[in-house]
Amino acid sequence: MHQVLYISTAPNLSDDAVKSILKQSQRNNPQHEITGFLLYNGRNFMQLLEGEDAHLTALLRKLSVDVRHTGIVRLAHENVRGRICPDWSMEHLRLAESPKERQVRLSQRLPASLSHDLHRMVMNFASLN
Ligand SMILES: Cc1cc2nc3c(=O)[nH]c(=O)nc-3n(C[C@H](O)[C@H](O)[C@H](O)COP(=O)(O)O)c2cc1C
């Protein structure tokens, strides 16, 4: 089982555009046993993907040619024992308006088994304005 965390750039996507990415992900991911979460702050995405290596590689290939975002930077690619979010076909972790509230709410929603390093990266992303 592998886990990938990446960020990408997508300035000014509408709520509808983000919703449609989520819908598409939630439709496709169960077939490939991919799970994870997605954050969007109005400029950048952060996405955690987990699944078998071959499935992740195939999805990352699709993501790299998706014109809705650019500049994918992989922050982590880890071999893990099990899934940290088995029930999320692709969960939208909404960012609260105020940065302070964002930190609190997000830490309540992030899976407890998220590694310390990944947790820190997600919280750092959430603290950007
Ligand atoms: C930020 C972002 C995250 C995405 N996440 C996923 C995902 O988790 N699963 C997925 O199948 N497609 C995801 N997509 C869409 C893929 O890039 C691609 O458009 C889609 O998989 C093609 O689906 P189709 O073969 O059903 O047309 C994402 C796109 C963006 C921009």
The ligand as an SDF file (V2000), in Angstrom:
LIG
                    3D

 31 33  0  0  0  0  0  0  0  0999 V2000
   -6.7950   18.3890   -8.0440 C   0  0  0  0  0  0  0  0  0  0  0  0
   -7.3640   17.2200   -8.7860 C   0  0  0  0  0  0  0  0  0  0  0  0
   -7.5880   16.0300   -8.1170 C   0  0  0  0  0  0  0  0  0  0  0  0
   -8.1160   14.9300   -8.8010 C   0  0  0  0  0  0  0  0  0  0  0  0
   -8.3060   13.7580   -8.1200 N   0  0  0  0  0  0  0  0  0  0  0  0
   -8.7650   12.6740   -8.7870 C   0  0  0  0  0  0  0  0  0  0  0  0
   -8.9670   11.4380   -8.1120 C   0  0  0  0  0  0  0  0  0  0  0  0
   -8.7420   11.2880   -6.9100 O   0  0  0  0  0  0  0  0  0  0  0  0
   -9.4430   10.4030   -8.8520 N   0  0  0  0  0  0  0  0  0  0  0  0
   -9.7540   10.4990  -10.1730 C   0  0  0  0  0  0  0  0  0  0  0  0
  -10.1680    9.5230  -10.7700 O   0  0  0  0  0  0  0  0  0  0  0  0
   -9.5780   11.6630  -10.8260 N   0  0  0  0  0  0  0  0  0  0  0  0
   -9.1000   12.7430  -10.1740 C   0  0  0  0  0  0  0  0  0  0  0  0
   -8.9350   13.9340  -10.8400 N   0  0  0  0  0  0  0  0  0  0  0  0
   -9.3290   13.9800  -12.2660 C   0  0  0  0  0  0  0  0  0  0  0  0
   -8.2960   13.3500  -13.1650 C   0  0  0  0  0  0  0  0  0  0  0  0
   -7.2540   14.2710  -13.4160 O   0  0  0  0  0  0  0  0  0  0  0  0
   -8.9410   12.9430  -14.5120 C   0  0  0  0  0  0  0  0  0  0  0  0
   -9.5730   14.0520  -15.0950 O   0  0  0  0  0  0  0  0  0  0  0  0
   -9.9980   11.8740  -14.3110 C   0  0  0  0  0  0  0  0  0  0  0  0
   -9.5200   10.8300  -13.5170 O   0  0  0  0  0  0  0  0  0  0  0  0
  -10.4540   11.3250  -15.6770 C   0  0  0  0  0  0  0  0  0  0  0  0
  -11.5760   10.5640  -15.4190 O   0  0  0  0  0  0  0  0  0  0  0  0
  -12.3370    9.7770  -16.5520 P   0  0  0  0  0  0  0  0  0  0  0  0
  -11.3550    8.7630  -17.0510 O   0  0  0  0  0  0  0  0  0  0  0  0
  -13.5180    9.1970  -15.8540 O   0  0  0  0  0  0  0  0  0  0  0  0
  -12.7260   10.8260  -17.5730 O   0  0  0  0  0  0  0  0  0  0  0  0
   -8.4260   15.0440  -10.1870 C   0  0  0  0  0  0  0  0  0  0  0  0
   -8.1870   16.2470  -10.8340 C   0  0  0  0  0  0  0  0  0  0  0  0
   -7.6780   17.3390  -10.1630 C   0  0  0  0  0  0  0  0  0  0  0  0
   -7.4420   18.6260  -10.8880 C   0  0  0  0  0  0  0  0  0  0  0  0
  1  2  1  0
  2  3  1  0
  2 30  2  0
  3  4  2  0
  4  5  1  0
  4 28  1  0
  5  6  2  0
  6  7  1  0
  6 13  1  0
  7  8  2  0
  7  9  1  0
  9 10  1  0
 10 11  2  0
 10 12  1  0
 12 13  2  0
 13 14  1  0
 14 15  1  0
 14 28  1  0
 15 16  1  0
 16 17  1  0
 16 18  1  0
 18 19  1  0
 18 20  1  0
 20 21  1  0
 20 22  1  0
 22 23  1  0
 23 24  1  0
 24 25  2  0
 24 26  1  0
 24 27  1  0
 28 29  2  0
 29 30  1  0
 30 31  1  0
M  END
$$$$
